[in-house]
Amino acid sequence: MLIGGWPLLAQDFKTYDETIPKTSVTFKMVAIPAGNFTIGSPFSEPGREEDEGPQKKVQVDAFWMGEHEVTFAEWDAFFRNMDVPQTKPIDVDAVSRPTAQYIDLTWGMGRDEKQPSNSMSQAAAIMYCKWLYKLTGTFYRLPTEAEWEYACRAGTTTAYPYGDDASALKTYAFNKDNSGNKFHKVAQLKPNKWGLYDMLGNLSEWTLDQYSADAYAKLADGSKDPLAAPGPRYPRVVRGGSYQTDAASCRCANRISSLTDWNKRDPQIPKSRWWLTDGMTIGFRIVRPLVSPSPEEIDKFYARYLK
Amino acid sequence: MKKDEVKTDRRTFVKQTTMLAGGLLAAPFLSNAGYMSSADDTIKIALIGCGGRGTGAAMQALLSKQNVKLVAMADAFEDRLTKCYNLLTSEDNEDGNVKARVNVPEANRFVGFDAYTKAMPLADVVILATPPGFRPIHFAEAVRQGKHIFMEKPVATDPAGVKKVLEAAEIAKQKKLNVVVGLQRHYQNSYRELYKRVQDGMIGEITSGQVWWNNDGVWVNPRQAGQTEMEYQMRNWYYFNWLCGDHINEQHIHNIDVMNWFKGAFPVKAQGMGGRQVRTGKEYGEIYDHHYVEFQYADGSIMNSQCRHIKGTYAKVDEQLVGTKGTMFAGDANLVSKGKVLYQFDKTKENDPYQTEHDELFAAIAKGQYKFADAERGARSTMTAILGRMATYSGQVVEFDKALNSGLNIMPTTYAWDANPPVMPDSNGFYPIATPGVTKYLM
């Protein structure tokens, strides 16, 4: 991955704030150091599902991760940006923005600039990253499943980043028990040890990986930066619980596979490539790898997900 | 259900329809004759209107559990028809592979304004999904030909069209033709559960309602060189009243219809306000970008209806009905009284109502049952939305019965690519816009 890359010096690798150009919208990117961790959960973990194993050792390179889910302020800087063409199909070679929502896909939960943006497809989330890259020159993307779990655990091996007690989750994450069946403004509850908010609640978050139940069985122990390459549009991996998920399922290791059902109420065919009519619990956060690929690799990367 | 059972039921059905046909009509059921004598129990479908929604509806019909086949397609435009055909026969369609259920040879793909007359005779069931202005003509023809019908909402764009649908609906009832209208909230679990409880009196008598369809609006297809005015308007049907009826009719009908449904009545009059404040360009034709209407029912209760197509504004698509003992929040799917939740629908039990409406329609047809007569209700809710438009355009109080019986007809006299549509642009390309206080309806 060093080909054409520009490795940064260690002293440059720290948490930073970025302002979206031509706006006053800022977001914080938290420095996540390189390291090793064990992906998945042990048999003994209550609520464990079969796709969370077998556990494997994984190495993860350093990256930055958004301290919270992408908010409406950030999303709307893209979605409401009249300079970007609005297209029904996703423009693979350029930047385009989503079509108007046919109905209100916040479902009445609100659109405050601090609330997390929801109901977008994985491709729409990746187009947001591409738009941000073209604007800032900095490569942004979704996290891999491994990066997501590594960041969520923040060095811990328990079911939750603070331990194993499901009842304590309410101080860290909006889940079924404390959400009032709505999403909430980001960063209202306690962050994990690395300063990341709402990893396990509020909205579930898109990752880059194709979903397969036996993903870890296929993974070699000690793999570095694993990623299940994109195949069909469904199923892909979503991580973290949401305001609708019960605490027992909001565990670091839980894996969610995307479903065509998440667009079942789109009455048109072809169904929207941008929106999920029944994915109101889905959002995303962005990452930036410490070592950026070359511009050519970056373009190829986005195209693989947007085609 | 076992296949044999279906066949037995179907034979009974055949006998009944034959009797009905003989008793009520001089004209033979041409296609039903084919249907009855069909060697297998295939239910044949014709799709009239092959846009995004038509493609979706055809897909849902083909995904129903019955033995169905798409046998004919019709659209005004060849490119839309071909795109639809390609989507339905694609083998890697995420929504399901229905290729085996599509049998539409080129000879059965019809293009042009009269394409529907050629497609309908080939089928037992027709799906009507063109822009709504054509619906009365298509519905009346489908009923005349004795077809079961799925038709999208709204079902007309003017009072004359509503009248035509109401008249055909009567004949459809006599012929026992199943008619489902795509007001899909009637087929959605949460609404059905709420409806039962509201009927049982859980929130008392409904005394008022608020209904919303506020969002960003829809697409524009830029004018192409060489396009006739008729083709331009057909490609941008959303912005022309004869085709669309304005967004109060095309989208907001869903919410207006909910109040009508739960109330078990239709408004007797309406007054309101509206206009074009942001969406003022010529590419937006003649429709308004906002309407606010106060509908009044015979018992004095009021429905406040608001719809807006303005980008960047507060979006809300919902209904809230206030009763003497509590309030229904449709989006939250609950009934509430003084902060206490009387009933909460479990949202994990929600269905895909677009699929359900087809599942239930085709199951009834396969079993030979006559179960659905949605046309009259769909027509009266359409009339309610049109009434709202007449109220906002004129700035006057408009009465339901007077409007319905007015004979107001905004459709073209000639359907041809070189014919002038009923509204034409001025020399700068702008269309005449209704002005409250100036535009006259029924005065």
Interface residues (C-beta under 8 A of the other chain):
Chain A: R80 K88 T99 A100 Q101 Y102 I103 D104 T106 W107 G108 R111 N181 P232 R233 Y234 T260 D261 K264 R265 D266 P267 Q268 I269 P270 K271
Chain B: G52 R53 T55 G56 A57 M59 L87 D92 N93 E94 D95 G182 Q184 W213 N214 N215 D216 G217 V218 W219 K311 G312 Y314 A315 K316 V317 D318 G331 D332 K347 D352 P353 Y354 Q355
